[in-house]
Amino acid sequence: MTPSTLIARAIQRERAKRGISLSALAQQAGLAKSTLSQLESGQGNPSIETLWAIAEVLGVPFSHLFELPVNEVKLVRASDGEEVASEAADFQTIVLDKCPPNRCRDLYRATVTQGDVRHAEAHPAGTVEHVFVISGQVRIGPEEASEDLVRGDYYRFPGDVPHFYEALTETALLVVIMESPA
């Protein structure tokens, strides 16, 4: 599924939840109705400001416009991802993942040293782990879905199954986010 399709589905879903018309949303967000119509049909290349305005009117976090099911494995390589650029500054963002409703997240900085594989037992049901590689190279994940990651890569995998962290370089620095049901 492309980012444009995700955005289109999210806008349609959130607009329907709130019972707001396409015209009303466009007006309140300060957009042309044709622009919003294009976004809902999966066309166009919205700016950060456009998406923020839509999210604000809909009363949802910006990241909800990129919604994916949380129980899937997701890998974003450092060279991948759909950039959303600002119209007002030299600033781009790539949404790696979002926190779904009724979930909690804890954020960790982790250092993994080569030669010491960290084997983790399954966490409570519904736990999802998110890993972003700051430096070094690692092999991470459940045995059947492990991935080799380099600086800038992002990987999401089920944390409610046994999994491991292994440095492929002398050390690796990671950001690890543990997400669990609220």
C-alpha positions in Angstrom: 0.0 0.0 0.0 1.4 3.4 -1.0 1.6 6.4 1.3 -0.9 8.2 -0.9 -3.4 5.3 -0.5 -2.8 5.3 3.3 -3.4 9.0 3.5 -6.5 8.8 1.3 -8.0 6.0 3.4 -7.2 7.8 6.7 -8.8 11.1 5.6 -11.9 9.3 4.4 -12.1 7.2 7.6 -11.6 10.1 10.0 -13.9 12.4 8.0 -16.7 9.7 8.1 -16.2 9.2 11.9 -16.8 12.9 12.5 -19.6 13.2 10.0 -17.9 16.1 8.3 -18.4 16.8 4.6 -15.6 17.1 2.1 -16.5 20.8 1.6 -16.6 21.5 5.3 -13.2 19.8 6.0 -11.6 21.7 3.1 -13.0 25.0 4.3 -11.9 24.5 7.9 -8.5 23.3 6.9 -8.0 26.2 4.5 -7.8 24.0 1.4 -9.4 24.0 -2.0 -12.1 21.4 -2.2 -10.4 20.0 -5.3 -7.1 19.6 -3.4 -8.9 17.6 -0.7 -10.8 15.6 -3.3 -7.5 14.7 -5.0 -6.0 13.6 -1.7 -9.0 11.4 -0.9 -8.6 9.7 -4.3 -5.0 8.9 -3.6 -3.7 11.6 -5.9 -1.5 14.6 -5.2 1.6 15.2 -3.1 0.5 17.0 0.1 2.9 19.1 2.1 3.4 18.8 5.9 1.3 21.9 6.4 -1.6 20.5 4.4 -1.6 17.2 6.3 -1.2 19.0 9.7 -4.2 21.3 8.8 -6.3 18.3 7.9 -5.3 16.3 11.1 -6.0 19.4 13.3 -9.5 19.8 11.9 -10.2 16.1 12.2 -8.8 16.1 15.8 -6.3 13.3 15.2 -2.5 13.2 15.5 -0.6 13.9 12.2 0.7 10.3 12.2 -2.8 8.9 12.1 -2.9 9.9 8.4 -0.3 7.1 7.8 -2.1 4.3 9.6 -1.0 0.7 9.2 -2.2 -2.3 11.2 0.1 -2.7 14.2 0.4 -6.5 14.1 2.4 -6.5 10.8 6.1 -6.5 10.4 7.4 -3.3 8.9 10.8 -2.4 7.6 11.9 1.1 6.4 15.4 1.2 5.0 17.4 4.5 5.5 17.0 5.2 1.8 13.2 4.4 1.7 10.1 6.2 2.8 7.9 8.9 1.4 9.1 12.3 2.3 6.7 15.0 3.2 8.3 18.4 2.8 7.5 21.8 4.4 6.5 24.7 2.3 7.9 27.2 4.8 11.3 25.8 5.6 14.0 23.3 4.5 12.5 20.5 6.6 11.3 17.0 5.6 9.8 14.2 7.6 9.2 10.5 7.0 6.6 9.0 9.3 8.2 5.7 10.4 5.2 4.5 12.5 2.4 5.8 14.6 1.1 4.9 18.0 -2.4 3.5 17.7 -5.2 4.4 20.1 -5.2 2.6 23.5 -1.5 1.7 23.3 1.5 2.7 25.5 5.1 3.2 24.3 8.3 3.2 26.3 11.4 4.7 24.6 15.0 3.3 25.2 18.5 3.9 23.9 20.3 0.6 23.6 23.9 -0.3 22.9 24.6 -3.8 21.5 28.2 -5.2 21.5 29.4 -7.7 19.0 29.7 -11.2 20.4 27.0 -10.8 22.9 23.6 -11.8 21.4 20.7 -10.6 23.4 18.0 -13.2 23.4 14.6 -12.0 24.6 11.7 -14.1 25.7 8.2 -13.2 24.4 6.8 -10.1 26.1 3.1 -9.9 27.0 0.5 -10.5 24.3 0.2 -7.6 21.9 3.6 -6.2 22.5 5.3 -4.7 19.4 9.0 -3.6 19.2 10.2 -0.7 17.1 13.9 -0.3 16.4 15.7 2.6 14.7 19.5 2.2 14.1 21.5 5.3 15.0 25.0 3.7 14.3 26.5 0.4 13.5 24.9 -2.7 12.0 22.7 -5.3 13.7 20.6 -8.4 13.1 17.3 -8.2 14.9 13.9 -9.8 15.2 12.1 -13.1 15.6 14.1 -16.0 14.2 11.7 -16.4 11.3 11.7 -12.7 10.5 15.1 -11.3 11.5 16.6 -8.5 9.4 20.1 -7.1 9.0 19.9 -3.3 9.6 22.3 -0.4 9.1 22.3 3.2 10.2 19.0 4.9 9.5 17.0 1.7 9.1 13.7 1.3 11.0 12.1 -2.1 11.8 8.9 -3.0 13.6 8.2 -6.6 14.7 6.0 -8.6 17.1 7.6 -8.5 20.6 5.2 -11.1 21.9 7.4 -13.9 20.4 11.0 -14.8 21.3 13.4 -12.5 19.4 17.0 -11.4 19.5 19.4 -8.4 19.0 22.9 -9.1 17.6 25.6 -6.5 16.7 27.3 -7.1 13.3 29.8 -4.4 14.0 31.9 -3.7 17.2 29.0 -1.8 18.7 25.6 -0.6 17.5 23.5 2.2 19.0 19.7 1.9 18.7 16.5 3.6 19.7 14.1 0.8 20.9 10.4 1.5 21.5 8.3 -1.0 23.3 4.7 -0.7 22.5 2.0 -2.5 24.5 -1.7 -2.5 25.1 -2.8 0.2 27.5 
